[in-house]
Amino acid sequence: MITEQIKKLLNEALNPEQIEIIDNSAAHAGHAGARSGGGHYHVTIVADAFEGKSLVQRHQLIYKALGDMMKQQIHALGINAITPTEYSKEL
Amino acid sequence: MDAITRIKDLIENNPVVLFMKGSPDFPQCGFSGQAVQWLRACKADFKYFNILEDPELREALKQYSNWPTYPQLYIDGELVGGCDIIGNLYNDGILADMLAAANGKARA
C-alpha cells in the first residue's frame, strides 16, 4: 500500500506526534495527471521538526523524506504540516 | 543557455512567475488551473511558463527548488510554494498583498 509506505518514510524522517494519510486517487482517476499512474494523497502531519520553519521549508522536508516516491507513485500530495503547538491551538 | 541559467533568468527578471502544466487559459492539470484562478482573483500580473513544453527545464527546476511537483509560484525570485501554500495564502488574505507588492516594485 502506498499510504503505508508514505507513513513509514515520514515516521522515520520526522518522528511525528500524529500523522494521517488519505488516498484521494479514486477522485482523480482518468484525468491528465493521473495517466502516468501516480496517485493523489493528502497528509496531515504534526511534528516538532516544523517548529520555526516556513511553509515552503516544511513541505520541502516532507518531499525530501519521500524522495523517489514523488517521481512515480505520487502525482500530487496535499500537505497540512503543523507543529504540536499549532495543533493544540486548533483543538 | 542551460536550464538552470534559464530558470534564474525567468525568476530574476519577472516579479511573479508561475511554472505550470499548460497555459493559464488551457491548464493541463487541476492544480495548475487552481493556482491560476487564485492569481487572477488577486488581479496579479504574472508570467507563466509551461513546463510540459520543456522537459529539461521541468526536471532542472525540481532539483533547483527541492520541490518535486507543479505548479510552483515564485515571487521576487523566491519559491512561495505549490497549490496548497498558494491556497493558504489566498484564504488568509496575504497573497494579494504579496503579489501587489511584487508587481508594484516592478513598475516603480
N, CA and C atoms of all chains as a GROMACS GRO file, in nm:
protein
  597
    1MET      N    1   0.083  -0.121   0.000
    1MET     CA    2   0.000   0.000   0.000
    1MET      C    3   0.087   0.126   0.000
    2ILE      N    4   0.054   0.216  -0.088
    2ILE     CA    5   0.133   0.339  -0.098
    2ILE      C    6   0.115   0.424   0.028
    3THR      N    7  -0.007   0.429   0.082
    3THR     CA    8  -0.027   0.512   0.201
    3THR      C    9   0.062   0.461   0.316
    4GLU      N   10   0.076   0.330   0.327
    4GLU     CA   11   0.160   0.274   0.433
    4GLU      C   12   0.306   0.312   0.413
    5GLN      N   13   0.348   0.312   0.286
    5GLN     CA   14   0.486   0.346   0.254
    5GLN      C   15   0.514   0.494   0.284
    6ILE      N   16   0.417   0.579   0.251
    6ILE     CA   17   0.431   0.722   0.282
    6ILE      C   18   0.444   0.739   0.433
    7LYS      N   19   0.357   0.671   0.505
    7LYS     CA   20   0.357   0.683   0.651
    7LYS      C   21   0.490   0.639   0.710
    8LYS      N   22   0.543   0.528   0.658
    8LYS     CA   23   0.668   0.472   0.709
    8LYS      C   24   0.783   0.572   0.688
    9LEU      N   25   0.794   0.626   0.567
    9LEU     CA   26   0.903   0.719   0.537
    9LEU      C   27   0.894   0.846   0.622
   10LEU      N   28   0.772   0.897   0.638
   10LEU     CA   29   0.756   1.020   0.716
   10LEU      C   30   0.779   0.995   0.864
   11ASN      N   31   0.737   0.879   0.914
   11ASN     CA   32   0.764   0.843   1.054
   11ASN      C   33   0.913   0.837   1.080
   12GLU      N   34   0.986   0.777   0.987
   12GLU     CA   35   1.130   0.762   1.004
   12GLU      C   36   1.201   0.897   1.000
   13ALA      N   37   1.157   0.984   0.907
   13ALA     CA   38   1.229   1.109   0.886
   13ALA      C   39   1.192   1.217   0.988
   14LEU      N   40   1.065   1.221   1.029
   14LEU     CA   41   1.019   1.338   1.104
   14LEU      C   42   0.969   1.306   1.245
   15ASN      N   43   0.959   1.180   1.277
   15ASN     CA   44   0.915   1.138   1.410
   15ASN      C   45   0.791   1.216   1.456
   16PRO      N   46   0.685   1.214   1.379
   16PRO     CA   47   0.568   1.298   1.409
   16PRO      C   48   0.490   1.251   1.531
   17GLU      N   49   0.423   1.346   1.594
   17GLU     CA   50   0.333   1.312   1.704
   17GLU      C   51   0.206   1.249   1.649
   18GLN      N   52   0.162   1.304   1.536
   18GLN     CA   53   0.043   1.250   1.471
   18GLN      C   54   0.064   1.251   1.322
   19ILE      N   55   0.003   1.154   1.255
   19ILE     CA   56   0.011   1.152   1.109
   19ILE      C   57  -0.113   1.083   1.054
   20GLU      N   58  -0.170   1.144   0.951
   20GLU     CA   59  -0.286   1.084   0.887
   20GLU      C   60  -0.271   1.101   0.736
   21ILE      N   61  -0.293   0.992   0.663
   21ILE     CA   62  -0.279   0.998   0.518
   21ILE      C   63  -0.409   0.952   0.454
   22ILE      N   64  -0.456   1.033   0.361
   22ILE     CA   65  -0.580   0.999   0.291
   22ILE      C   66  -0.548   0.976   0.144
   23ASP      N   67  -0.601   0.870   0.090
   23ASP     CA   68  -0.582   0.838  -0.053
   23ASP      C   69  -0.700   0.893  -0.131
   24ASN      N   70  -0.674   0.998  -0.209
   24ASN     CA   71  -0.780   1.060  -0.290
   24ASN      C   72  -0.774   1.016  -0.435
   25SER      N   73  -0.695   0.915  -0.465
   25SER     CA   74  -0.670   0.878  -0.605
   25SER      C   75  -0.797   0.853  -0.684
   26ALA      N   76  -0.894   0.787  -0.620
   26ALA     CA   77  -1.015   0.750  -0.693
   26ALA      C   78  -1.086   0.872  -0.750
   27ALA      N   79  -1.078   0.984  -0.677
   27ALA     CA   80  -1.148   1.105  -0.720
   27ALA      C   81  -1.084   1.166  -0.844
   28HIS      N   82  -0.959   1.125  -0.875
   28HIS     CA   83  -0.888   1.187  -0.986
   28HIS      C   84  -0.860   1.089  -1.100
   29ALA      N   85  -0.911   0.967  -1.091
   29ALA     CA   86  -0.881   0.865  -1.191
   29ALA      C   87  -0.919   0.917  -1.330
   30GLY      N   88  -0.828   0.899  -1.424
   30GLY     CA   89  -0.859   0.934  -1.562
   30GLY      C   90  -0.820   1.074  -1.604
   31HIS      N   91  -0.794   1.165  -1.510
   31HIS     CA   92  -0.755   1.299  -1.556
   31HIS      C   93  -0.609   1.296  -1.602
   32ALA      N   94  -0.570   1.403  -1.674
   32ALA     CA   95  -0.442   1.400  -1.745
   32ALA      C   96  -0.325   1.363  -1.653
   33GLY      N   97  -0.322   1.420  -1.535
   33GLY     CA   98  -0.210   1.397  -1.446
   33GLY      C   99  -0.206   1.258  -1.388
   34ALA      N  100  -0.320   1.190  -1.387
   34ALA     CA  101  -0.326   1.057  -1.327
   34ALA      C  102  -0.288   0.948  -1.426
   35ARG      N  103  -0.271   0.987  -1.553
   35ARG     CA  104  -0.244   0.886  -1.656
   35ARG      C  105  -0.113   0.813  -1.633
   36SER      N  106  -0.015   0.885  -1.576
   36SER     CA  107   0.115   0.821  -1.552
   36SER      C  108   0.106   0.720  -1.439
   37GLY      N  109  -0.006   0.716  -1.371
   37GLY     CA  110  -0.023   0.616  -1.266
   37GLY      C  111  -0.004   0.669  -1.126
   38GLY      N  112   0.046   0.791  -1.113
   38GLY     CA  113   0.069   0.847  -0.980
   38GLY      C  114  -0.061   0.881  -0.912
   39GLY      N  115  -0.067   0.856  -0.782
   39GLY     CA  116  -0.190   0.881  -0.709
   39GLY      C  117  -0.194   1.018  -0.644
   40HIS      N  118  -0.311   1.051  -0.591
   40HIS     CA  119  -0.330   1.176  -0.519
   40HIS      C  120  -0.350   1.144  -0.371
   41TYR      N  121  -0.270   1.207  -0.286
   41TYR     CA  122  -0.278   1.179  -0.144
   41TYR      C  123  -0.280   1.309  -0.065
   42HIS      N  124  -0.333   1.299   0.055
   42HIS     CA  125  -0.328   1.414   0.144
   42HIS      C  126  -0.274   1.371   0.278
   43VAL      N  127  -0.176   1.445   0.328
   43VAL     CA  128  -0.116   1.409   0.456
   43VAL      C  129  -0.134   1.524   0.556
   44THR      N  130  -0.179   1.487   0.675
   44THR     CA  131  -0.180   1.579   0.788
   44THR      C  132  -0.076   1.529   0.885
   45ILE      N  133   0.018   1.614   0.918
   45ILE     CA  134   0.129   1.567   1.000
   45ILE      C  135   0.163   1.672   1.106
   46VAL      N  136   0.176   1.625   1.229
   46VAL     CA  137   0.208   1.713   1.343
   46VAL      C  138   0.344   1.672   1.394
   47ALA      N  139   0.442   1.762   1.383
   47ALA     CA  140   0.578   1.725   1.423
   47ALA      C  141   0.656   1.845   1.475
   48ASP      N  142   0.741   1.818   1.573
   48ASP     CA  143   0.831   1.922   1.626
   48ASP      C  144   0.926   1.975   1.519
   49ALA      N  145   0.954   1.888   1.421
   49ALA     CA  146   1.051   1.925   1.317
   49ALA      C  147   1.010   2.050   1.240
   50PHE      N  148   0.881   2.087   1.245
   50PHE     CA  149   0.834   2.202   1.168
   50PHE      C  150   0.849   2.335   1.244
   51GLU      N  151   0.887   2.325   1.371
   51GLU     CA  152   0.898   2.445   1.454
   51GLU      C  153   0.996   2.544   1.392
   52GLY      N  154   0.952   2.670   1.378
   52GLY     CA  155   1.041   2.774   1.325
   52GLY      C  156   1.064   2.768   1.176
   53LYS      N  157   0.990   2.681   1.107
   53LYS     CA  158   1.010   2.667   0.962
   53LYS      C  159   0.893   2.728   0.885
   54SER      N  160   0.924   2.784   0.769
   54SER     CA  161   0.819   2.839   0.682
   54SER      C  162   0.742   2.724   0.618
   55LEU      N  163   0.629   2.759   0.556
   55LEU     CA  164   0.550   2.656   0.488
   55LEU      C  165   0.632   2.586   0.380
   56VAL      N  166   0.706   2.667   0.302
   56VAL     CA  167   0.788   2.607   0.196
   56VAL      C  168   0.888   2.507   0.256
   57GLN      N  169   0.954   2.548   0.365
   57GLN     CA  170   1.054   2.459   0.426
   57GLN      C  171   0.991   2.332   0.481
   58ARG      N  172   0.870   2.344   0.537
   58ARG     CA  173   0.801   2.225   0.590
   58ARG      C  174   0.769   2.127   0.478
   59HIS      N  175   0.718   2.181   0.368
   59HIS     CA  176   0.685   2.093   0.256
   59HIS      C  177   0.812   2.030   0.198
   60GLN      N  178   0.920   2.108   0.195
   60GLN     CA  179   1.046   2.053   0.141
   60GLN      C  180   1.096   1.938   0.227
   61LEU      N  181   1.079   1.947   0.359
   61LEU     CA  182   1.119   1.837   0.448
   61LEU      C  183   1.043   1.710   0.411
   62ILE      N  184   0.914   1.726   0.385
   62ILE     CA  185   0.830   1.611   0.353
   62ILE      C  186   0.868   1.552   0.217
   63TYR      N  187   0.885   1.640   0.120
   63TYR     CA  188   0.924   1.592  -0.014
   63TYR      C  189   1.058   1.519  -0.008
   64LYS      N  190   1.151   1.572   0.072
   64LYS     CA  191   1.282   1.509   0.083
   64LYS      C  192   1.269   1.370   0.143
   65ALA      N  193   1.186   1.357   0.245
   65ALA     CA  194   1.167   1.227   0.310
   65ALA      C  195   1.107   1.126   0.212
   66LEU      N  196   1.020   1.173   0.124
   66LEU     CA  197   0.953   1.081   0.032
   66LEU      C  198   1.038   1.048  -0.090
   67GLY      N  199   1.136   1.133  -0.119
   67GLY     CA  200   1.235   1.104  -0.224
   67GLY      C  201   1.174   1.058  -0.355
   68ASP      N  202   1.215   0.940  -0.398
   68ASP     CA  203   1.175   0.890  -0.530
   68ASP      C  204   1.026   0.859  -0.542
   69MET      N  205   0.959   0.846  -0.428
   69MET     CA  206   0.813   0.820  -0.438
   69MET      C  207   0.743   0.933  -0.513
   70MET      N  208   0.797   1.056  -0.502
   70MET     CA  209   0.735   1.170  -0.567
   70MET      C  210   0.748   1.161  -0.720
   71LYS      N  211   0.840   1.079  -0.767
   71LYS     CA  212   0.861   1.070  -0.912
   71LYS      C  213   0.759   0.978  -0.979
   72GLN      N  214   0.720   0.874  -0.910
   72GLN     CA  215   0.635   0.773  -0.973
   72GLN      C  216   0.500   0.754  -0.904
   73GLN      N  217   0.508   0.711  -0.777
   73GLN     CA  218   0.383   0.668  -0.712
   73GLN      C  219   0.290   0.783  -0.676
   74ILE      N  220   0.351   0.901  -0.654
   74ILE     CA  221   0.270   1.014  -0.608
   74ILE      C  222   0.266   1.122  -0.715
   75HIS      N  223   0.148   1.152  -0.765
   75HIS     CA  224   0.134   1.263  -0.860
   75HIS      C  225   0.113   1.393  -0.784
   76ALA      N  226   0.034   1.386  -0.679
   76ALA     CA  227   0.003   1.508  -0.604
   76ALA      C  228  -0.011   1.476  -0.457
   77LEU      N  229   0.043   1.565  -0.376
   77LEU     CA  230   0.038   1.544  -0.232
   77LEU      C  231  -0.010   1.672  -0.166
   78GLY      N  232  -0.130   1.665  -0.110
   78GLY     CA  233  -0.177   1.777  -0.029
   78GLY      C  234  -0.110   1.768   0.107
   79ILE      N  235  -0.067   1.881   0.160
   79ILE     CA  236   0.008   1.876   0.285
   79ILE      C  237  -0.048   1.975   0.387
   80ASN      N  238  -0.072   1.924   0.506
   80ASN     CA  239  -0.104   2.010   0.619
   80ASN      C  240   0.000   1.979   0.726
   81ALA      N  241   0.105   2.061   0.731
   81ALA     CA  242   0.219   2.034   0.819
   81ALA      C  243   0.219   2.135   0.933
   82ILE      N  244   0.194   2.086   1.054
   82ILE     CA  245   0.184   2.178   1.167
   82ILE      C  246   0.269   2.130   1.285
   83THR      N  247   0.300   2.223   1.373
   83THR     CA  248   0.377   2.190   1.493
   83THR      C  249   0.279   2.150   1.604
   84PRO      N  250   0.328   2.078   1.704
   84PRO     CA  251   0.241   2.042   1.818
   84PRO      C  252   0.177   2.166   1.881
   85THR      N  253   0.252   2.276   1.889
   85THR     CA  254   0.197   2.399   1.948
   85THR      C  255   0.081   2.451   1.866
   86GLU      N  256   0.099   2.453   1.732
   86GLU     CA  257  -0.010   2.499   1.644
   86GLU      C  258  -0.129   2.406   1.654
   87TYR      N  259  -0.100   2.277   1.664
   87TYR     CA  260  -0.207   2.177   1.670
   87TYR      C  261  -0.293   2.198   1.794
   88SER      N  262  -0.229   2.225   1.906
   88SER     CA  263  -0.305   2.242   2.030
   88SER      C  264  -0.395   2.365   2.021
   89LYS      N  265  -0.355   2.466   1.940
   89LYS     CA  266  -0.439   2.584   1.922
   89LYS      C  267  -0.561   2.555   1.835
   90GLU      N  268  -0.547   2.454   1.751
   90GLU     CA  269  -0.658   2.420   1.660
   90GLU      C  270  -0.768   2.343   1.730
   91LEU      N  271  -0.737   2.284   1.845
   91LEU     CA  272  -0.836   2.199   1.912
   91LEU      C  273  -0.948   2.282   1.974
   92MET      N  274   2.171   2.851  -2.357
   92MET     CA  275   2.167   2.862  -2.212
   92MET      C  276   2.122   2.730  -2.150
   93ASP      N  277   2.189   2.689  -2.042
   93ASP     CA  278   2.142   2.566  -1.979
   93ASP      C  279   2.015   2.596  -1.896
   94ALA      N  280   1.952   2.491  -1.851
   94ALA     CA  281   1.820   2.506  -1.789
   94ALA      C  282   1.826   2.590  -1.662
   95ILE      N  283   1.929   2.570  -1.581
   95ILE     CA  284   1.939   2.646  -1.455
   95ILE      C  285   1.954   2.796  -1.485
   96THR      N  286   2.034   2.828  -1.585
   96THR     CA  287   2.050   2.970  -1.622
   96THR      C  288   1.917   3.027  -1.669
   97ARG      N  289   1.842   2.949  -1.744
   97ARG     CA  290   1.711   2.996  -1.792
   97ARG      C  291   1.613   3.015  -1.675
   98ILE      N  292   1.619   2.925  -1.578
   98ILE     CA  293   1.532   2.939  -1.460
   98ILE      C  294   1.564   3.068  -1.387
   99LYS      N  295   1.694   3.091  -1.362
   99LYS     CA  296   1.734   3.212  -1.290
   99LYS      C  297   1.694   3.336  -1.368
  100ASP      N  298   1.712   3.330  -1.499
  100ASP     CA  299   1.676   3.442  -1.586
  100ASP      C  300   1.526   3.473  -1.570
  101LEU      N  301   1.444   3.369  -1.569
  101LEU     CA  302   1.299   3.387  -1.557
  101LEU      C  303   1.258   3.445  -1.422
  102ILE      N  304   1.311   3.388  -1.314
  102ILE     CA  305   1.261   3.430  -1.182
  102ILE      C  306   1.325   3.560  -1.135
  103GLU      N  307   1.439   3.597  -1.196
  103GLU     CA  308   1.503   3.723  -1.155
  103GLU      C  309   1.452   3.841  -1.236
  104ASN      N  310   1.402   3.813  -1.355
  104ASN     CA  311   1.357   3.923  -1.441
  104ASN      C  312   1.206   3.940  -1.446
  105ASN      N  313   1.135   3.855  -1.370
  105ASN     CA  314   0.989   3.869  -1.361
  105ASN      C  315   0.950   3.863  -1.214
  106PRO      N  316   0.876   3.964  -1.166
  106PRO     CA  317   0.844   3.965  -1.023
  106PRO      C  318   0.758   3.846  -0.979
  107VAL      N  319   0.671   3.799  -1.069
  107VAL     CA  320   0.584   3.686  -1.034
  107VAL      C  321   0.588   3.585  -1.150
  108VAL      N  322   0.629   3.464  -1.120
  108VAL     CA  323   0.636   3.360  -1.223
  108VAL      C  324   0.564   3.235  -1.172
  109LEU      N  325   0.475   3.183  -1.254
  109LEU     CA  326   0.409   3.057  -1.223
  109LEU      C  327   0.457   2.951  -1.323
  110PHE      N  328   0.526   2.851  -1.272
  110PHE     CA  329   0.564   2.736  -1.354
  110PHE      C  330   0.450   2.636  -1.344
  111MET      N  331   0.390   2.604  -1.457
  111MET     CA  332   0.266   2.526  -1.452
  111MET      C  333   0.258   2.427  -1.568
  112LYS      N  334   0.158   2.340  -1.558
  112LYS     CA  335   0.130   2.245  -1.666
  112LYS      C  336   0.023   2.308  -1.755
  113GLY      N  337   0.060   2.339  -1.880
  113GLY     CA  338  -0.032   2.404  -1.971
  113GLY      C  339  -0.020   2.556  -1.959
  114SER      N  340  -0.123   2.625  -2.007
  114SER     CA  341  -0.124   2.771  -2.003
  114SER      C  342  -0.239   2.817  -1.914
  115PRO      N  343  -0.240   2.945  -1.875
  115PRO     CA  344  -0.348   2.992  -1.789
  115PRO      C  345  -0.488   2.966  -1.848
  116ASP      N  346  -0.500   2.982  -1.980
  116ASP     CA  347  -0.632   2.959  -2.040
  116ASP      C  348  -0.660   2.811  -2.068
  117PHE      N  349  -0.553   2.732  -2.081
  117PHE     CA  350  -0.571   2.589  -2.104
  117PHE      C  351  -0.480   2.507  -2.012
  118PRO      N  352  -0.506   2.514  -1.881
  118PRO     CA  353  -0.423   2.437  -1.788
  118PRO      C  354  -0.441   2.287  -1.812
  119GLN      N  355  -0.332   2.212  -1.796
  119GLN     CA  356  -0.336   2.068  -1.822
  119GLN      C  357  -0.342   1.987  -1.693
  120CYS      N  358  -0.366   2.054  -1.584
  120CYS     CA  359  -0.375   1.985  -1.455
  120CYS      C  360  -0.461   2.070  -1.364
  121GLY      N  361  -0.545   2.008  -1.286
  121GLY     CA  362  -0.636   2.082  -1.200
  121GLY      C  363  -0.565   2.173  -1.100
  122PHE      N  364  -0.448   2.127  -1.053
  122PHE     CA  365  -0.376   2.206  -0.953
  122PHE      C  366  -0.319   2.333  -1.015
  123SER      N  367  -0.267   2.320  -1.139
  123SER     CA  368  -0.217   2.439  -1.209
  123SER      C  369  -0.332   2.534  -1.239
  124GLY      N  370  -0.446   2.480  -1.280
  124GLY     CA  371  -0.563   2.564  -1.309
  124GLY      C  372  -0.610   2.638  -1.186
  125GLN      N  373  -0.608   2.569  -1.072
  125GLN     CA  374  -0.650   2.631  -0.947
  125GLN      C  375  -0.556   2.747  -0.908
  126ALA      N  376  -0.427   2.725  -0.927
  126ALA     CA  377  -0.329   2.830  -0.895
  126ALA      C  378  -0.356   2.955  -0.978
  127VAL      N  379  -0.382   2.936  -1.107
  127VAL     CA  380  -0.412   3.049  -1.196
  127VAL      C  381  -0.535   3.126  -1.146
  128GLN      N  382  -0.637   3.051  -1.102
  128GLN     CA  383  -0.759   3.118  -1.056
  128GLN      C  384  -0.732   3.208  -0.936
  129TRP      N  385  -0.647   3.161  -0.845
  129TRP     CA  386  -0.615   3.244  -0.728
  129TRP      C  387  -0.537   3.368  -0.769
  130LEU      N  388  -0.441   3.351  -0.861
  130LEU     CA  389  -0.362   3.467  -0.907
  130LEU      C  390  -0.454   3.568  -0.977
  131ARG      N  391  -0.546   3.517  -1.058
  131ARG     CA  392  -0.637   3.607  -1.129
  131ARG      C  393  -0.734   3.674  -1.033
  132ALA      N  394  -0.775   3.600  -0.929
  132ALA     CA  395  -0.865   3.659  -0.829
  132ALA      C  396  -0.797   3.776  -0.758
  133CYS      N  397  -0.664   3.770  -0.750
  133CYS     CA  398  -0.588   3.879  -0.688
  133CYS      C  399  -0.554   3.988  -0.789
  134LYS      N  400  -0.597   3.971  -0.912
  134LYS     CA  401  -0.569   4.066  -1.021
  134LYS      C  402  -0.419   4.088  -1.039
  135ALA      N  403  -0.344   3.981  -1.026
  135ALA     CA  404  -0.198   3.992  -1.034
  135ALA      C  405  -0.150   3.982  -1.179
  136ASP      N  406  -0.046   4.059  -1.210
  136ASP     CA  407   0.028   4.036  -1.335
  136ASP      C  408   0.127   3.925  -1.307
  137PHE      N  409   0.125   3.825  -1.390
  137PHE     CA  410   0.225   3.720  -1.371
  137PHE      C  411   0.270   3.662  -1.503
  138LYS      N  412   0.393   3.614  -1.502
  138LYS     CA  413   0.447   3.544  -1.617
  138LYS      C  414   0.423   3.396  -1.592
  139TYR      N  415   0.383   3.323  -1.696
  139TYR     CA  416   0.371   3.178  -1.677
  139TYR      C  417   0.473   3.107  -1.765
  140PHE      N  418   0.508   2.989  -1.723
  140PHE     CA  419   0.596   2.905  -1.803
  140PHE      C  420   0.536   2.766  -1.806
  141ASN      N  421   0.510   2.716  -1.927
  141ASN     CA  422   0.451   2.583  -1.943
  141ASN      C  423   0.562   2.478  -1.942
  142ILE      N  424   0.575   2.407  -1.831
  142ILE     CA  425   0.685   2.311  -1.817
  142ILE      C  426   0.665   2.186  -1.904
  143LEU      N  427   0.542   2.166  -1.952
  143LEU     CA  428   0.520   2.050  -2.039
  143LEU      C  429   0.590   2.069  -2.174
  144GLU      N  430   0.621   2.194  -2.210
  144GLU     CA  431   0.687   2.220  -2.337
  144GLU      C  432   0.839   2.218  -2.325
  145ASP      N  433   0.890   2.193  -2.205
  145ASP     CA  434   1.034   2.200  -2.184
  145ASP      C  435   1.078   2.096  -2.080
  146PRO      N  436   1.092   1.971  -2.123
  146PRO     CA  437   1.125   1.862  -2.029
  146PRO      C  438   1.254   1.887  -1.952
  147GLU      N  439   1.352   1.952  -2.016
  147GLU     CA  440   1.480   1.975  -1.950
  147GLU      C  441   1.462   2.072  -1.832
  148LEU      N  442   1.393   2.183  -1.858
  148LEU     CA  443   1.370   2.280  -1.750
  148LEU      C  444   1.280   2.220  -1.643
  149ARG      N  445   1.183   2.141  -1.686
  149ARG     CA  446   1.090   2.077  -1.590
  149ARG      C  447   1.167   1.997  -1.485
  150GLU      N  448   1.266   1.918  -1.528
  150GLU     CA  449   1.344   1.837  -1.434
  150GLU      C  450   1.442   1.923  -1.354
  151ALA      N  451   1.503   2.021  -1.424
  151ALA     CA  452   1.604   2.106  -1.358
  151ALA      C  453   1.543   2.188  -1.245
  152LEU      N  454   1.422   2.238  -1.266
  152LEU     CA  455   1.359   2.322  -1.163
  152LEU      C  456   1.327   2.241  -1.037
  153LYS      N  457   1.289   2.114  -1.054
  153LYS     CA  458   1.262   2.030  -0.937
  153LYS      C  459   1.386   2.020  -0.849
  154GLN      N  460   1.502   2.006  -0.913
  154GLN     CA  461   1.629   1.999  -0.838
  154GLN      C  462   1.661   2.133  -0.775
  155TYR      N  463   1.648   2.237  -0.856
  155TYR     CA  464   1.685   2.373  -0.814
  155TYR      C  465   1.607   2.414  -0.689
  156SER      N  466   1.477   2.379  -0.687
  156SER     CA  467   1.390   2.430  -0.581
  156SER      C  468   1.367   2.328  -0.469
  157ASN      N  469   1.421   2.206  -0.484
  157ASN     CA  470   1.386   2.098  -0.390
  157ASN      C  471   1.235   2.084  -0.379
  158TRP      N  472   1.169   2.090  -0.492
  158TRP     CA  473   1.023   2.085  -0.494
  158TRP      C  474   0.983   1.997  -0.611
  159PRO      N  475   0.923   1.881  -0.585
  159PRO     CA  476   0.908   1.781  -0.690
  159PRO      C  477   0.781   1.792  -0.774
  160THR      N  478   0.694   1.887  -0.743
  160THR     CA  479   0.566   1.890  -0.815
  160THR      C  480   0.540   2.028  -0.876
  161TYR      N  481   0.440   2.033  -0.965
  161TYR     CA  482   0.394   2.159  -1.023
  161TYR      C  483   0.246   2.175  -0.994
  162PRO      N  484   0.199   2.301  -0.982
  162PRO     CA  485   0.266   2.428  -1.011
  162PRO      C  486   0.366   2.470  -0.904
  163GLN      N  487   0.454   2.566  -0.939
  163GLN     CA  488   0.543   2.633  -0.845
  163GLN      C  489   0.533   2.782  -0.870
  164LEU      N  490   0.508   2.857  -0.763
  164LEU     CA  491   0.496   3.003  -0.774
  164LEU      C  492   0.621   3.070  -0.716
  165TYR      N  493   0.678   3.159  -0.794
  165TYR     CA  494   0.794   3.238  -0.750
  165TYR      C  495   0.755   3.385  -0.742
  166ILE      N  496   0.786   3.449  -0.631
  166ILE     CA  497   0.768   3.593  -0.617
  166ILE      C  498   0.903   3.652  -0.578
  167ASP      N  499   0.946   3.754  -0.653
  167ASP     CA  500   1.076   3.818  -0.629
  167ASP      C  501   1.189   3.715  -0.622
  168GLY      N  502   1.185   3.616  -0.708
  168GLY     CA  503   1.294   3.520  -0.717
  168GLY      C  504   1.292   3.410  -0.614
  169GLU      N  505   1.192   3.412  -0.523
  169GLU     CA  506   1.185   3.311  -0.417
  169GLU      C  507   1.067   3.218  -0.439
  170LEU      N  508   1.089   3.090  -0.412
  170LEU     CA  509   0.980   2.994  -0.418
  170LEU      C  510   0.879   3.023  -0.307
  171VAL      N  511   0.756   3.048  -0.346
  171VAL     CA  512   0.648   3.068  -0.248
  171VAL      C  513   0.585   2.934  -0.213
  172GLY      N  514   0.567   2.849  -0.314
  172GLY     CA  515   0.513   2.717  -0.287
  172GLY      C  516   0.430   2.664  -0.402
  173GLY      N  517   0.361   2.554  -0.374
  173GLY     CA  518   0.273   2.492  -0.472
  173GLY      C  519   0.128   2.526  -0.442
  174CYS      N  520   0.041   2.443  -0.493
  174CYS     CA  521  -0.103   2.471  -0.487
  174CYS      C  522  -0.153   2.490  -0.342
  175ASP      N  523  -0.112   2.404  -0.252
  175ASP     CA  524  -0.158   2.412  -0.112
  175ASP      C  525  -0.124   2.547  -0.049
  176ILE      N  526   0.002   2.586  -0.065
  176ILE     CA  527   0.050   2.707   0.002
  176ILE      C  528  -0.013   2.830  -0.064
  177ILE      N  529  -0.024   2.830  -0.196
  177ILE     CA  530  -0.088   2.943  -0.265
  177ILE      C  531  -0.231   2.958  -0.212
  178GLY      N  532  -0.300   2.845  -0.198
  178GLY     CA  533  -0.437   2.847  -0.147
  178GLY      C  534  -0.445   2.898  -0.005
  179ASN      N  535  -0.350   2.853   0.080
  179ASN     CA  536  -0.347   2.901   0.219
  179ASN      C  537  -0.330   3.052   0.223
  180LEU      N  538  -0.234   3.102   0.143
  180LEU     CA  539  -0.205   3.245   0.143
  180LEU      C  540  -0.324   3.324   0.090
  181TYR      N  541  -0.392   3.267  -0.009
  181TYR     CA  542  -0.510   3.334  -0.064
  181TYR      C  543  -0.620   3.341   0.043
  182ASN      N  544  -0.645   3.229   0.107
  182ASN     CA  545  -0.752   3.224   0.207
  182ASN      C  546  -0.722   3.313   0.328
  183ASP      N  547  -0.593   3.328   0.358
  183ASP     CA  548  -0.555   3.416   0.469
  183ASP      C  549  -0.552   3.563   0.428
  184GLY      N  550  -0.576   3.590   0.299
  184GLY     CA  551  -0.578   3.729   0.251
  184GLY      C  552  -0.440   3.790   0.233
  185ILE      N  553  -0.337   3.706   0.235
  185ILE     CA  554  -0.198   3.756   0.227
  185ILE      C  555  -0.150   3.760   0.083
  186LEU      N  556  -0.202   3.669   0.002
  186LEU     CA  557  -0.149   3.653  -0.134
  186LEU      C  558  -0.160   3.781  -0.215
  187ALA      N  559  -0.276   3.847  -0.208
  187ALA     CA  560  -0.296   3.967  -0.289
  187ALA      C  561  -0.193   4.074  -0.254
  188ASP      N  562  -0.163   4.089  -0.125
  188ASP     CA  563  -0.064   4.189  -0.083
  188ASP      C  564   0.076   4.155  -0.133
  189MET      N  565   0.110   4.026  -0.124
  189MET     CA  566   0.242   3.984  -0.172
  189MET      C  567   0.257   4.012  -0.320
  190LEU      N  568   0.150   3.980  -0.395
  190LEU     CA  569   0.155   3.998  -0.540
  190LEU      C  570   0.158   4.147  -0.576
  191ALA      N  571   0.077   4.225  -0.504
  191ALA     CA  572   0.071   4.369  -0.533
  191ALA      C  573   0.206   4.433  -0.502
  192ALA      N  574   0.268   4.391  -0.392
  192ALA     CA  575   0.399   4.446  -0.356
  192ALA      C  576   0.503   4.414  -0.464
  193ALA      N  577   0.502   4.290  -0.510
  193ALA     CA  578   0.599   4.249  -0.612
  193ALA      C  579   0.574   4.322  -0.744
  194ASN      N  580   0.448   4.331  -0.783
  194ASN     CA  581   0.413   4.400  -0.907
  194ASN      C  582   0.443   4.549  -0.896
  195GLY      N  583   0.414   4.605  -0.778
  195GLY     CA  584   0.437   4.748  -0.758
  195GLY      C  585   0.583   4.785  -0.770
  196LYS      N  586   0.669   4.702  -0.709
  196LYS     CA  587   0.813   4.726  -0.716
  196LYS      C  588   0.862   4.723  -0.860
  197ALA      N  589   0.806   4.629  -0.936
  197ALA     CA  590   0.850   4.613  -1.074
  197ALA      C  591   0.814   4.736  -1.157
  198ARG      N  592   0.699   4.800  -1.122
  198ARG     CA  593   0.655   4.914  -1.202
  198ARG      C  594   0.728   5.042  -1.160
  199ALA      N  595   0.770   5.046  -1.034
  199ALA     CA  596   0.830   5.170  -0.981
  199ALA      C  597   0.966   5.197  -1.047
   0.00000   0.00000   0.00000
